[in-house]
Amino acid sequence: MRFPLSLWAFSAQIAFKSNVHTSPTQTTMAPSRTQNSGFALREGADVFSPKNMLELGRPGAGIANNGGDMVLVPFSKYSFDEKKNKKSVYLVPLESTAKPFEIPFVKDGEAIWLDDRTIMIIGHAVEDEGNMDLYALDLKFETTAGLLSAEPPALIASFPTTTATNFQYSLSDGVLVFSDYVYADGNISSVKEQDEAYENRGTTALVYDETYERHWDTWTGPKTPSLFSVQLLRGADGVWTMGTKYDNLLNGTGHSSPVEPFGGTDDFSLSGTTVLYTAKDPVLPQAWHTKQNVYIVSTTDPGNPKELTSGKQGATHSPILNSDATKAAWLELAEDGYEADKANIVVYDLVKDVRFTLIQQWDRSPDSLAFSADGKLLYLTAGDHARVKIFVLPVPPTPEQSTTHPELALKFSTPVPLVQSGAASGIQPLSNGRLLFSRSSFTSPNDVYLIRDLKTFENDIQTSQTPVEFEGKVEQITHFSADGLNDYELDSGEEFWFKGALDRDVQGWILKPKGWNKHDEKKWPVVLLIHGGPQSAWEDQARKPWSTRWNPNVFAHQGYFTVLINPTGSTTFGQGIAGDWGGKPFVDLIAGWKHVLESYPQLDVDRAVAAGASWGGYAINWIQGHPEFGFNFKALVCHDGVFDSNYNGYTTEELFFFNHEWGGVPWEEKSKALSEKFSPSNYVNKWSTPQLLIHGSKDYRLPETESIGAFHALQQLGIPTRLVVFPNENHWVLNHGNSLKWHYEVFKWFDEFVGDGSVKQA
């Protein structure tokens, strides 16, 4: 039955025993129960099942050639029948009716543009029998017939390692820059020999004298990433040749770039022979500092970089150069030790040797940057109200001296939005006033889009004294997933707003199950999904980037009215929650949940469940210990969540995160007081709801003992619970088979307690 809201607000979560407060010596293990052995995930021609989602093709962000008439799109598609993730690249003409042309990889590989003439070349690097080979692949494009074809790939050369990656190429200077893992000597040519010696050292012991002994999902070894350059030229005979001298651009500096674990080509920029890159400060302990410096180095003078940052910053991201390497720009966080601070834009005039900072007063935080073709504007992506939008900002005149607060006209400090829906990425300004980008949404993975005729708009932005509104059109170029998704009628998400903590406006999404009818008397089960972070958000992109879990449409198509709330602390809304993990976010979640139930009487509050991961997993454990919140959930799912915050302060590998969020190191008075107040483990005596716990053994951000500890507590309290461990997964679940198992366990758990055939317990 449904409780009146006045009673529901104070009702406890479902209890399965009366001896909640008994000591462990008096309790027994959780009682055995009859499980639904016949459970199966919903499937069908119009059901977007977990298997359908996992087998859907995944396009990456499109990359145009310099001429701007062809786009390269990485693509992967998993097959459960073959148990293989097939990878390829598509070549997509921008100014032609020719169909996209697919080039399959025999094995995993990367592709870059080498030449942008009518006959175009892409580099194809593949690992083959211990060698990393670089191929040139000539593409023929017949303009009149609108046909694409390819010649057989021609081998250019082989790298001395199998781990070269993150390629960028300068055609004008014949320079290929890439990253690779090397030993302390920085010599790429001796890596293979040193690898063999390390593997045959006669022990598996790992010995450490400083922190960052492990990071994300890997124990720290003797190798670190560095940037290299090598000559790559095409002769008059059309044959490509690569040099044999690999210059380590960072040799002897102590720098490591790209920044692990997620850094890539967005951590450095190549223009001619100039390389701009970001690296963590080589002096500070990396485990409890986030400070990154930006450096500039020439491929003609390797090992002699110049630092461009002031020395007073936190992390830096997305370093870029304009086309003639006269200006550099990057995103910069002000506070060392905080990974989710607001990012400002820093511009460095390399000719005048002056650095200045932009958008300090703008309350959004950019994700990526790109100079316009003429270098007079900056295009950027930034989260705003649960979307990742594209903005543009004119570059102001360089001030006389370096400053963090230049006096600027309004147009230089207020980015103008161009694209306001979905989640944009891969912005690339092209010639002739065009802007290329990729975009995903709740209803589709990435597709390539184009904005044309920007010259007048760009001129207006630069000459007007006030911000200019964009009124142009966005053109969709590719439709990679259209055929695979048409039959499912995916829900695009319905936005709702409500008043939360401190009377703030709080946003959320709902996605309705198949067959939903607001006039139907049928009662529907409802699930609340709680995002991680906490510096994250449910954005219009079905998670990033259409990941192997947490796709809201999958939950909706399994029959659940799906609720996503972006409580206080969610990114794209401009506020944080350091020191308040168990406070204002839950005021918001309670208010949002109440708002949804009041707005949709078709929901069955006796069939409500919730799930979350990381901070969302913390939220699940926190809700367990606070029945006065009145959620009335009948089953919970916690993936890689915090159980004991103080313990996590000692065991996580990125110590800076805990130290910032909890007010200091875990033994200090302020931090201990916060953990006493907000650690879920301190409220176990109030836990009563059946809970599924899932964890990856290679999760070093939140070690698996967090879930094991919660599992042991629930078992000794006699509460129905299950623990699912993935020994080879990290903080995420990336293996396709494991992901399918993850979905099976989650929905089976829900079905056991709120399914149509489940036995309701009170």
Buried (B, 14 or more C-beta within 10 A) or exposed (E): EEBEEEEBBEBBBBBBBEEBEBEEEEBEEBEEEEEEEEBEBBEEEEBBBBBBBBBBBBBBBBBBBBBBBBBBBBBBBBEEEEEEBBBBBBBBBBEBEBEBBEBEBEEEBBBBBBBBEEEBBBBBBBBEEEEBBBBBBBBEBEEEEEEBEBEEBEEBBBBBBBBBBBBBBBBEBBBBBBBBBBBEEBBBEBBBEBBEEEEEEEEEEEEEEEBBBBBBBEEBEEBBBBBBBBBBBBEEEEEBEBBEEBBBBBBEBEBBBBBBEEBEBBBBBBBBBBBBBBBBBEEEEBBBBBBBBBBBBBBEEBBEBEEBBBEEBBBBBBBBBBBEBBBBBBBBBBBBBBBBBBBBBBBBBBEBEBBBBBBBEBEBBBBBBBBBBEBBBBBBBBBBBBBBBBBBBBBBEBBEEBEBEBEBEEBBBBBBBBBBEBBBBBBBBBEEBBBBBBBBBBBBBBBBBBBBEBEEBBEEBBEEEEBBEBEBEBEEBBEBBEEBBEEBEBBBBEEBEBEBBEEBEBBBBBBBBBEBEEEEEEBBBBBBBBBBBBBBBBBBBBBEBBBBBBBBBBBBBBBBBBBBBBBBBBBBBBEBBBBBBBBBBBBBBBBBBBBBBEEBEBBBBBBBBBBBBBBBBBBBBBBBBBBEBBBBBBBBBBBBBBBBBBBBBEBBBBBBBBBBBBBBBBEBEEBBBBBEBBBBBBBBEBBBBBBBBBBBBBBBBBBBBBBBBBBBBBBBBBBBBBBBBBEEBBBBBBBBEBBBBBBBBBBBBBBBBBBEEBEEEE
